[in-house]
Amino acid sequence: MPYREEAEPLEQPEQPGTHQARLLADAAALKRFSRRGFLAGAGASAVLAADMLYTRRVQAERRVNRILQVPDDFADAYYPNASWFLFPGFKTSWEEAQWILNALRGALNKRGQLAAVGYSNQGLDIDQVVIAVIEHVRAKKLTKLYFYGHSFGGMVATQVAARLRELHGVEVEFILLDSTPYSRSDVLDESWFDGVVFLYESGFRFPSVLRGGYELGERVIHKDERTWRQIIDQSWEQLSPIAPSSVLIQSESAYIYHFDGNRFVDQLGGARMAYIGNPNDRTVRYQAARSAWSAAFDPHMVSTDRQTTGALPAHASPGWSPLVYRPIVEGLMDEFFPLPRGGSKVSVF
């Protein structure tokens, strides 16, 4: 038989009313979709959008170093020309830095206003930190500066004090070193530096999602200093948009790794220094660090015997253990920076 190609069936015309029926079916399906489900979905979408906008705003504003002021009516009124500067420790967020100041408020505000240095998420850059500090000093017309070095922040405080005097002729009155290592050899778990610093200086940057697992592992290793609840909470915090960025953490690691306090000996003018810490510290070798700072800065060191015994965690925890820290800070200030009339109280009229 000769080959015959079958003709494709012709498309049947849509019967009258079919389109309307389809619309009615779709409407019925929408009706079955609960109002609660719709509102829940819309609400979740709104929350996600708000979170994305908030994250973007936070990340944008933290690309620069910023001086974070903690308002205090008493200090602002009685010490318009004096201020504390808190230099936060390793991985300390802007919010935690302000929390530390609030925890120590009653001890600090008797000598000056309260401010913390918020490190840029673009990485730790001492030159930029110095610029942020001196701009604040000039804007507020400050003449007395007190530095609180929280953990590795004591290293930063010392270098910034030296640079302020060298570049701007501004001297710091006092540098309080809270559990500050003098060099990387004072860090008990020194081995982790090699890998982190090598990767950072090779150009590798940790994404935040990987950093969350890294943080959890590190904190589990040091679980003897924290409860499991604190371990989980602090690890989750590292995935928050307000947490220090991976780049900042890596640059802080590199700073500790290369820090050499000998470079700043004889560069602090008349600044006084004090070292406080905990013999039970499991992060920094307390005795070694205290001895190294005392030996190198002997002309400036006025106290090294005050200990934060009883603080939890044992390493640099003024925010967690203010009742341990406040009497120590008040004692140091009363002894070496006594208020007029020899008292630690100022009458408010």
KEKE-313031 format. One line per 5 residues: number of its first residue (from 0); their letters; for each residue x negated, y, z of C-alpha. Coordinates in Angstrom, 2 decimals. Layout:
% residues N
NUM	a	X/Y/Z ~ ...
***
This chain:
% residues 349
0	mpyre	0.00/0.00/0.00 ~ -1.27/3.44/-0.70 ~ -2.45/5.26/2.43 ~ 0.01/7.81/3.79 ~ -0.96/10.20/6.56
5	eaepl	1.72/10.38/9.17 ~ 3.11/13.81/9.66 ~ 2.80/15.25/13.12 ~ 6.17/15.52/14.83 ~ 7.56/18.97/14.67
10	eqpeq	7.73/20.83/17.98 ~ 11.28/20.82/19.15 ~ 12.73/24.25/19.78 ~ 13.35/25.06/23.42 ~ 16.93/24.52/24.34
15	pgthq	18.86/27.58/25.44 ~ 18.58/28.11/29.16 ~ 15.36/26.08/29.61 ~ 13.22/29.14/30.43 ~ 15.75/30.36/32.96
20	arlla	15.84/26.93/34.59 ~ 12.07/26.92/34.92 ~ 12.16/30.31/36.66 ~ 14.79/29.03/39.05 ~ 12.61/26.00/39.89
25	daaal	9.60/28.22/40.55 ~ 11.71/30.44/42.77 ~ 12.90/27.41/44.72 ~ 9.28/26.31/45.21 ~ 8.37/29.73/46.53
30	krfsr	11.30/29.59/48.87 ~ 9.99/26.30/50.29 ~ 6.63/28.00/51.03 ~ 7.10/29.18/54.60 ~ 6.86/32.82/55.52
35	rgfla	4.56/31.81/58.38 ~ 2.18/30.11/55.97 ~ 2.16/33.14/53.70 ~ 1.47/35.51/56.59 ~ -1.27/33.22/57.94
40	gagas	-2.97/33.12/54.56 ~ -2.69/36.86/54.09 ~ -4.02/37.43/57.61 ~ -6.98/35.11/57.07 ~ -7.81/36.89/53.83
45	avlaa	-7.65/40.26/55.56 ~ -9.93/39.08/58.36 ~ -12.43/37.68/55.85 ~ -12.42/40.91/53.86 ~ -12.86/42.97/57.03
50	dmlyt	-15.72/40.73/58.15 ~ -17.45/41.11/54.78 ~ -17.10/44.88/54.94 ~ -18.35/44.98/58.54 ~ -21.31/42.74/57.70
55	rrvqa	-22.23/44.92/54.74 ~ -22.00/48.08/56.84 ~ -24.11/46.59/59.65 ~ -26.75/45.34/57.25 ~ -26.89/48.73/55.53
60	errvn	-27.31/50.79/58.71 ~ -29.99/48.46/60.11 ~ -32.36/48.86/57.22 ~ -34.05/51.67/59.13 ~ -35.50/52.03/62.62
65	rilqv	-33.12/53.86/64.91 ~ -33.29/55.26/68.43 ~ -30.27/53.87/70.25 ~ -29.14/56.18/73.05 ~ -27.18/54.91/76.03
70	pddfa	-25.24/57.89/77.43 ~ -25.60/58.51/81.16 ~ -24.04/61.65/82.60 ~ -26.39/61.79/85.58 ~ -29.61/61.36/83.58
75	dayyp	-28.45/63.64/80.79 ~ -27.68/66.41/83.30 ~ -30.70/66.12/85.58 ~ -33.39/65.01/83.13 ~ -32.78/66.82/79.83
80	naswf	-36.48/66.67/78.97 ~ -37.33/63.11/80.10 ~ -36.43/59.75/78.62 ~ -37.06/56.03/78.84 ~ -37.71/54.14/75.62
85	lfpgf	-37.02/50.41/75.70 ~ -39.08/48.43/73.19 ~ -37.09/45.21/72.76 ~ -38.63/41.76/72.83 ~ -38.78/39.01/70.23
90	ktswe	-35.44/38.44/68.44 ~ -33.66/41.02/70.61 ~ -30.74/42.65/68.79 ~ -29.75/46.31/68.99 ~ -26.79/45.36/71.16
95	eaqwi	-28.90/43.32/73.58 ~ -31.40/46.19/73.89 ~ -28.59/48.51/74.96 ~ -27.25/45.83/77.28 ~ -30.66/45.67/79.02
100	lnalr	-30.62/49.44/79.51 ~ -27.13/49.26/80.97 ~ -28.21/46.44/83.30 ~ -31.11/48.57/84.60 ~ -29.25/51.87/84.45
105	galnk	-29.26/52.49/88.22 ~ -33.04/52.09/88.39 ~ -33.95/53.95/85.20 ~ -31.62/56.93/85.22 ~ -33.33/58.44/88.27
110	rgqla	-36.26/59.47/86.07 ~ -34.92/60.00/82.58 ~ -32.35/59.45/79.88 ~ -31.90/56.01/78.35 ~ -32.86/55.03/74.81
115	avgys	-33.92/51.87/73.00 ~ -35.76/51.35/69.74 ~ -33.68/49.46/67.19 ~ -36.10/47.71/64.85 ~ -35.30/47.71/61.14
120	nqgld	-34.08/44.46/59.59 ~ -36.50/45.18/56.75 ~ -39.31/44.12/59.10 ~ -41.39/45.49/61.96 ~ -43.40/48.49/60.77
125	idqvv	-45.24/50.35/63.57 ~ -45.74/53.49/61.49 ~ -41.98/53.73/60.97 ~ -41.32/53.06/64.67 ~ -43.70/55.91/65.60
130	iavie	-41.86/58.24/63.20 ~ -38.48/57.32/64.72 ~ -39.77/57.95/68.25 ~ -41.47/61.28/67.53 ~ -38.44/62.57/65.64
135	hvrak	-36.28/61.76/68.66 ~ -38.80/63.37/71.02 ~ -38.79/66.58/68.98 ~ -35.03/66.65/68.46 ~ -34.38/66.25/72.20
140	kltkl	-37.37/68.44/73.22 ~ -38.67/65.71/75.51 ~ -41.76/66.33/77.61 ~ -41.84/63.16/79.74 ~ -41.78/59.69/78.21
145	yfygh	-41.47/56.38/80.04 ~ -41.88/53.17/78.03 ~ -40.34/49.82/78.99 ~ -42.00/46.98/77.08 ~ -39.65/43.98/77.11
150	sfggm	-41.73/40.83/76.41 ~ -43.62/41.34/73.13 ~ -42.15/44.86/73.14 ~ -44.93/45.72/75.59 ~ -47.42/45.19/72.76
155	vatqv	-45.41/47.56/70.56 ~ -45.03/50.10/73.38 ~ -48.79/50.19/73.94 ~ -49.61/50.69/70.27 ~ -46.89/53.32/69.82
160	aarlr	-48.19/55.21/72.90 ~ -51.69/55.20/71.42 ~ -50.45/56.39/68.02 ~ -48.28/59.16/69.52 ~ -51.30/60.57/71.32
165	elhgv	-53.59/60.18/68.31 ~ -51.25/61.59/65.66 ~ -49.01/63.99/67.56 ~ -50.78/64.84/70.81 ~ -47.90/63.39/72.82
170	evefi	-48.82/61.38/75.93 ~ -46.69/58.74/77.59 ~ -46.35/58.94/81.37 ~ -45.78/55.26/82.09 ~ -45.75/51.88/80.31
175	lldst	-43.99/49.03/82.10 ~ -45.00/45.63/80.71 ~ -42.35/43.00/81.40 ~ -43.80/39.50/80.83 ~ -45.82/40.78/77.88
180	pysrs	-48.43/38.47/76.31 ~ -51.80/40.08/75.72 ~ -52.48/37.94/72.66 ~ -51.05/34.91/70.88 ~ -53.12/32.65/73.14
185	dvlde	-50.86/33.72/76.02 ~ -47.82/32.20/74.30 ~ -47.32/28.67/75.60 ~ -45.90/27.27/72.36 ~ -48.55/28.83/70.15
190	swfdg	-48.44/26.10/67.52 ~ -45.22/27.35/65.89 ~ -46.96/30.63/64.97 ~ -49.18/29.02/62.37 ~ -46.35/27.78/60.17
195	vvfly	-44.02/30.77/60.58 ~ -46.73/33.38/60.01 ~ -48.26/31.46/57.10 ~ -44.90/31.27/55.33 ~ -44.15/34.95/56.02
200	esgfr	-47.53/36.16/54.76 ~ -47.13/33.90/51.72 ~ -43.93/35.71/50.83 ~ -41.42/33.10/51.99 ~ -38.31/34.37/53.76
205	fpsvl	-35.92/32.23/55.82 ~ -32.24/32.46/54.79 ~ -29.93/33.06/57.73 ~ -28.17/29.69/57.38 ~ -31.47/27.87/57.74
210	rggye	-32.49/30.14/60.59 ~ -29.48/29.04/62.63 ~ -30.76/25.45/62.63 ~ -34.29/26.64/63.31 ~ -33.09/28.70/66.28
215	lgerv	-31.15/25.78/67.72 ~ -34.17/23.49/67.44 ~ -36.47/26.01/69.09 ~ -34.08/26.67/71.93 ~ -33.53/22.96/72.54
220	ihkde	-37.29/22.53/72.87 ~ -37.23/25.22/75.57 ~ -33.99/24.00/77.15 ~ -35.62/24.00/80.59 ~ -35.25/27.80/80.57
225	rtwrq	-31.59/27.87/79.51 ~ -28.37/26.00/80.09 ~ -26.85/24.14/77.16 ~ -24.10/26.76/77.05 ~ -26.71/29.50/76.64
230	iidqs	-28.52/27.46/73.98 ~ -25.38/27.11/71.87 ~ -24.26/30.72/72.41 ~ -27.67/32.20/71.57 ~ -28.06/29.98/68.50
235	weqls	-24.67/31.06/67.16 ~ -25.62/34.68/67.81 ~ -28.46/34.33/65.33 ~ -25.91/33.77/62.55 ~ -24.02/36.93/63.46
240	piaps	-24.41/40.03/61.27 ~ -25.63/41.94/64.35 ~ -28.48/39.50/64.95 ~ -32.03/40.46/63.91 ~ -32.72/39.42/60.35
245	svliq	-34.99/36.53/59.42 ~ -37.46/39.01/57.93 ~ -37.62/40.96/61.19 ~ -38.18/37.79/63.20 ~ -40.94/36.63/60.87
250	sesay	-42.63/40.05/60.95 ~ -42.44/40.08/64.75 ~ -44.14/36.67/64.76 ~ -46.91/37.99/62.54 ~ -47.33/41.03/64.79
255	iyhfd	-47.79/38.88/67.90 ~ -50.13/36.57/66.00 ~ -52.47/39.41/65.00 ~ -52.14/41.71/68.02 ~ -55.42/42.84/69.61
260	gnrfv	-54.99/45.01/72.69 ~ -58.67/45.98/72.67 ~ -57.94/48.34/69.77 ~ -55.97/50.64/72.07 ~ -58.25/50.74/75.09
265	dqlgg	-59.24/54.35/75.90 ~ -56.48/55.67/73.61 ~ -53.71/56.18/76.17 ~ -54.88/59.36/77.87 ~ -53.47/59.59/81.38
270	armay	-50.72/56.98/80.96 ~ -50.12/54.67/83.90 ~ -49.28/51.01/83.36 ~ -47.75/48.25/85.46 ~ -47.31/44.55/84.77
275	ignpn	-44.39/42.52/86.11 ~ -43.60/38.89/85.43 ~ -42.67/35.49/86.74 ~ -45.16/32.76/87.77 ~ -42.55/30.23/86.58
280	drtvr	-42.48/31.73/83.08 ~ -42.39/28.91/80.50 ~ -42.75/31.16/77.47 ~ -45.81/33.26/78.35 ~ -48.80/32.27/80.48
285	yqaar	-48.10/34.70/83.30 ~ -51.47/34.58/85.08 ~ -53.53/34.75/81.88 ~ -51.51/37.61/80.38 ~ -51.48/39.63/83.59
290	sawsa	-55.25/39.22/84.04 ~ -55.99/40.15/80.42 ~ -53.90/43.33/80.52 ~ -55.36/44.30/83.88 ~ -58.95/43.79/82.73
295	afdph	-58.57/45.62/79.42 ~ -56.58/48.59/80.77 ~ -58.02/48.76/84.25 ~ -58.19/52.60/84.40 ~ -54.45/52.77/83.63
300	mvstd	-53.11/49.76/85.54 ~ -51.53/50.82/88.84 ~ -49.70/47.59/89.70 ~ -49.78/43.91/88.73 ~ -48.47/42.19/91.85
305	rqttg	-44.71/42.64/91.52 ~ -43.03/39.41/90.43 ~ -39.57/38.68/89.05 ~ -39.27/35.41/90.95 ~ -35.70/34.16/90.94
310	alpah	-34.81/35.62/87.56 ~ -33.12/33.26/85.09 ~ -34.34/32.61/82.53 ~ -37.80/33.10/84.01 ~ -39.16/34.99/81.00
315	aspgw	-38.28/38.70/80.60 ~ -34.61/38.59/81.59 ~ -33.57/42.01/82.98 ~ -30.25/41.74/81.16 ~ -29.46/38.40/82.78
320	splvy	-30.95/39.12/86.22 ~ -30.57/42.85/86.94 ~ -30.39/42.29/90.70 ~ -33.94/40.91/90.59 ~ -35.30/43.63/88.31
325	rpive	-33.73/46.81/89.66 ~ -35.50/46.83/93.05 ~ -38.83/46.18/91.32 ~ -38.41/49.04/88.86 ~ -37.15/51.39/91.58
330	glmde	-40.09/50.48/93.82 ~ -42.61/51.21/91.08 ~ -41.06/54.55/90.24 ~ -40.73/55.63/93.88 ~ -44.36/54.74/94.55
335	ffplp	-46.02/56.22/91.48 ~ -43.50/58.83/90.32 ~ -41.89/60.06/93.55 ~ -38.99/62.43/93.25 ~ -39.16/65.92/94.80
340	rggsk	-38.83/65.96/98.61 ~ -40.16/62.41/98.71 ~ -36.86/60.67/98.19 ~ -35.35/58.41/95.57 ~ -31.93/60.03/95.84
345	vsvf	-30.83/63.20/94.16 ~ -27.87/65.04/95.59 ~ -25.12/65.83/93.15 ~ -23.21/69.01/93.99
***
